[in-house]
Every structure is written in structure tokens, then in C-alpha cells.
Amino acid sequence: MKRSKRWTWMLIRGADRPAVQFSIPALLITVAGIAIMVSITAAITLVIAQTASLNTIRAQQAKLESEITEKQEQLATSRRQLSALMTESNQMKDRMDQVAQWELQLQHYLRASGEAIPSAEGSSSGKTYSLGEAGRLPVGGEYIQALSDDAPPDLRLHPLTAPSNTVADTHQQLRRMEATWKGWMTTMPALLAQAETFKQRLNSTPTFWPTDSTYITSRFGGRSDPFHGSSAFHAGLDIGGDMGDPVYAAADGKVIASNYDMMKGNYLIIDHGSSLTTRYLHLSERSIRTGELVSKGQVIGKMGSTGRSTGAHLHFEVRQGEEAVDPAIYVGSGEK
């Protein structure tokens, strides 16, 4: 019969105490040893696995932190771009407002008259353009309202939905708008200066009917003299009305005579420049003096019958140099 293998330990606790003996089967020790080795191996494996997992988590965390930092930088960049874009947009809006003001000024000039004015200096064409035909003037470009849904699609500023692409697209739009604006900056001031010159010339041209009444009692040219019936030349228009009716300046100018004459009665002469003058005779009252500047439509006196006159009326003359010209060429039939 086979004897089982055992491991025996004897514990001696002192000379005066009995020894204690422990006996354990060898198989149990082997199994315990294997179990301990397996446990150690499992523990080591677990530690290694946890360490690898922790390293993976740390790597992922570092990646996420890097991505967050990158996104924050992108967001900061987008905010700077949006801020710059808003600044540019506001600047462009101010420029468009300036263009709108120019347009309003030009429209004001255009409504003033339908006469033709020469093309802007430096134009490649020698044509003339009608102030009554705004669409044919050499302005160039089209009108764009910044940040408006009514603007043309290619120049419309859309809401910023995709910051990088949309900001870049909007910058492109602003660049195109700026190029258009620079074109306007070149042409509009010259055109406005030209229109202002024309406006001044127009204001200095006697086109304003000088009385409230439009009743013409004697026209320009040959007629029978009202006092002795002989043939005579009438150098102006006689406009009938009531005593004391207001008399208006036909154009801007400077008073070069405010006086009384036995033939003319109370009279005024206004110089409008370019050797063009207007005369107002037989007034009951003169409201301005020699040397004063007057504006078109300003009251300058009152209708009367002083001097060589048969009744209350205004004798209105237009002269180019010393030559009398038909006032109807300038003031028409009296319709205001």
C-alpha cells in the first residue's frame, strides 16, 4: 500500500513547553502553490489590463482636450472674423448710405429740368444726356442695399450658418461691393459736381414766371403803341394783374438797378451772369435795393402802373447783353 506524501512542520516553543507538529498533504501544498501563482498571474494581468485601459482613457482624454482646444481656437477665429465682417458690413452700409444720398441729390437735379447737360469730364463720349432721363446717365453699376433681402442674389449678405465658408463668401461679396463702390466714388462726385453746376446755371436762367397772374396783355415784338397808335416795337411781355400783386425774381442774380424813371416808373434790373439780365417795370413798390442778391422766386416788388403805363401790369424783359429777346423763350406761357 502506497503511503501518501505529507509535509510535516514541528514548532518548538521553548525548552519547557512541548513541541507542536503540523502535517499537511504534499498535494495540498502543490495545489495552494498553483493557486497562489494563478492569483498572482491574474492580479498582474488585471493590473496590466487596467494600466492599458487607463492609458487608452488618458490618450482619449488628451485627444478630446486637443479637439476642444482646436474648436475653441476655431470659435475664437470665427468670432474675430464675424467681428471684422460686421465692421466691414457697417462700413459698407455707410458707403451705400453715401451713395443713396448721392442718388437723392442727383434725383433732385433730375427733377429740376429735362434739359440736356454735357457728359462728365473725362468721358470717352461726346454725347449729351437729358436730366429728365435718369436711366441713361453715365452713372454705372447698380444700387445695392447692404444687408438687404432686396439686393441682387450675388451681392446679398446671407445669415452666417456655416462660419468658415459663409464668412469667406461674405468677404467676397463685400469685396465686390467695395469694387462697385470705388467705381461710384470715381464717377458720382464728378457727375454731382456737373449736376450742381447745371443746377446753378438753371437757377440763374430766368424760367420762373414773375407774377401770379398769367394774363398777357401785350406780347414781345411789333405792336400798335397804346398811347398814339403808331407802329412800335415792344421789348418784353406785359402781364396784367391787380395793383399790389407780388412780383417775383425770374432767376437767381444780383440787383444792378433799383430806381425810378419817368418812362419805366419804379423798375428793377437783375444780372444773372453770362450777360443775361431781366427787367421789371412800372412797379408800385420795389422791395430790394441795388447790390442785393436775390433767389429765383423771391418777391422783389409789387405790381403797379408807374411811369408810361395805362393800368396795373408788369412789363417783363429779358436781355442778352443789350439785345432784348422774347421772354416767352425762357418763361413760356406762364403755367407754373
Secondary structure in CASP SS format (residue, H / E / C, confidence):
PFRMAT SS
TARGET T0000
AUTHOR 0000-0000-0000
METHOD secondary structure of the structure
MODEL  1
M C 1.00
K C 1.00
R C 1.00
S C 1.00
K C 1.00
R E 1.00
W E 1.00
T E 1.00
W E 1.00
M E 1.00
L E 1.00
I C 1.00
R C 1.00
G C 1.00
A C 1.00
D C 1.00
R C 1.00
P C 1.00
A C 1.00
V E 1.00
Q E 1.00
F E 1.00
S E 1.00
I E 1.00
P E 1.00
A H 1.00
L H 1.00
L H 1.00
I H 1.00
T H 1.00
V H 1.00
A H 1.00
G H 1.00
I H 1.00
A H 1.00
I H 1.00
M H 1.00
V H 1.00
S H 1.00
I H 1.00
T H 1.00
A H 1.00
A H 1.00
I H 1.00
T H 1.00
L H 1.00
V H 1.00
I H 1.00
A H 1.00
Q H 1.00
T H 1.00
A H 1.00
S H 1.00
L H 1.00
N H 1.00
T H 1.00
I H 1.00
R H 1.00
A H 1.00
Q H 1.00
Q H 1.00
A H 1.00
K H 1.00
L H 1.00
E H 1.00
S H 1.00
E H 1.00
I H 1.00
T H 1.00
E H 1.00
K H 1.00
Q H 1.00
E H 1.00
Q H 1.00
L H 1.00
A H 1.00
T H 1.00
S H 1.00
R H 1.00
R H 1.00
Q H 1.00
L H 1.00
S H 1.00
A H 1.00
L H 1.00
M H 1.00
T H 1.00
E H 1.00
S H 1.00
N H 1.00
Q H 1.00
M H 1.00
K H 1.00
D H 1.00
R H 1.00
M H 1.00
D H 1.00
Q H 1.00
V H 1.00
A H 1.00
Q H 1.00
W H 1.00
E H 1.00
L H 1.00
Q H 1.00
L H 1.00
Q H 1.00
H H 1.00
Y H 1.00
L H 1.00
R H 1.00
A H 1.00
S C 1.00
G C 1.00
E C 1.00
A E 1.00
I E 1.00
P E 1.00
S C 1.00
A C 1.00
E C 1.00
G C 1.00
S C 1.00
S C 1.00
S C 1.00
G C 1.00
K C 1.00
T E 1.00
Y E 1.00
S E 1.00
L C 1.00
G C 1.00
E C 1.00
A H 1.00
G H 1.00
R H 1.00
L C 1.00
P C 1.00
V C 1.00
G C 1.00
G C 1.00
E C 1.00
Y C 1.00
I C 1.00
Q C 1.00
A C 1.00
L C 1.00
S C 1.00
D C 1.00
D C 1.00
A C 1.00
P C 1.00
P H 1.00
D H 1.00
L H 1.00
R C 1.00
L C 1.00
H C 1.00
P C 1.00
L C 1.00
T C 1.00
A C 1.00
P H 1.00
S H 1.00
N H 1.00
T H 1.00
V H 1.00
A H 1.00
D H 1.00
T H 1.00
H H 1.00
Q H 1.00
Q H 1.00
L H 1.00
R H 1.00
R H 1.00
M H 1.00
E H 1.00
A H 1.00
T H 1.00
W H 1.00
K H 1.00
G H 1.00
W H 1.00
M H 1.00
T H 1.00
T H 1.00
M H 1.00
P H 1.00
A H 1.00
L H 1.00
L H 1.00
A H 1.00
Q H 1.00
A H 1.00
E H 1.00
T H 1.00
F H 1.00
K H 1.00
Q H 1.00
R H 1.00
L H 1.00
N H 1.00
S C 1.00
T C 1.00
P C 1.00
T C 1.00
F C 1.00
W C 1.00
P C 1.00
T E 1.00
D C 1.00
S C 1.00
T C 1.00
Y E 1.00
I E 1.00
T E 1.00
S E 1.00
R C 1.00
F C 1.00
G E 1.00
G E 1.00
R E 1.00
S E 1.00
D C 1.00
P C 1.00
F C 1.00
H C 1.00
G C 1.00
S C 1.00
S E 1.00
A E 1.00
F E 1.00
H E 1.00
A C 1.00
G C 1.00
L E 1.00
D E 1.00
I E 1.00
G E 1.00
G C 1.00
D C 1.00
M C 1.00
G C 1.00
D C 1.00
P E 1.00
V E 1.00
Y E 1.00
A C 1.00
A C 1.00
A C 1.00
D C 1.00
G E 1.00
K E 1.00
V E 1.00
I E 1.00
A E 1.00
S E 1.00
N E 1.00
Y E 1.00
D E 1.00
M C 1.00
M C 1.00
K C 1.00
G E 1.00
N E 1.00
Y E 1.00
L E 1.00
I E 1.00
I E 1.00
D E 1.00
H C 1.00
G C 1.00
S C 1.00
S C 1.00
L E 1.00
T E 1.00
T E 1.00
R E 1.00
Y E 1.00
L E 1.00
H E 1.00
L E 1.00
S E 1.00
E E 1.00
R E 1.00
S C 1.00
I C 1.00
R C 1.00
T C 1.00
G C 1.00
E C 1.00
L E 1.00
V E 1.00
S C 1.00
K C 1.00
G C 1.00
Q C 1.00
V E 1.00
I E 1.00
G E 1.00
K E 1.00
M E 1.00
G E 1.00
S C 1.00
T C 1.00
G C 1.00
R C 1.00
S C 1.00
T C 1.00
G C 1.00
A C 1.00
H E 1.00
L E 1.00
H E 1.00
F E 1.00
E E 1.00
V E 1.00
R E 1.00
Q E 1.00
G C 1.00
E C 1.00
E E 1.00
A E 1.00
V E 1.00
D C 1.00
P C 1.00
A H 1.00
I H 1.00
Y H 1.00
V H 1.00
G C 1.00
S C 1.00
G C 1.00
E C 1.00
K C 1.00
END
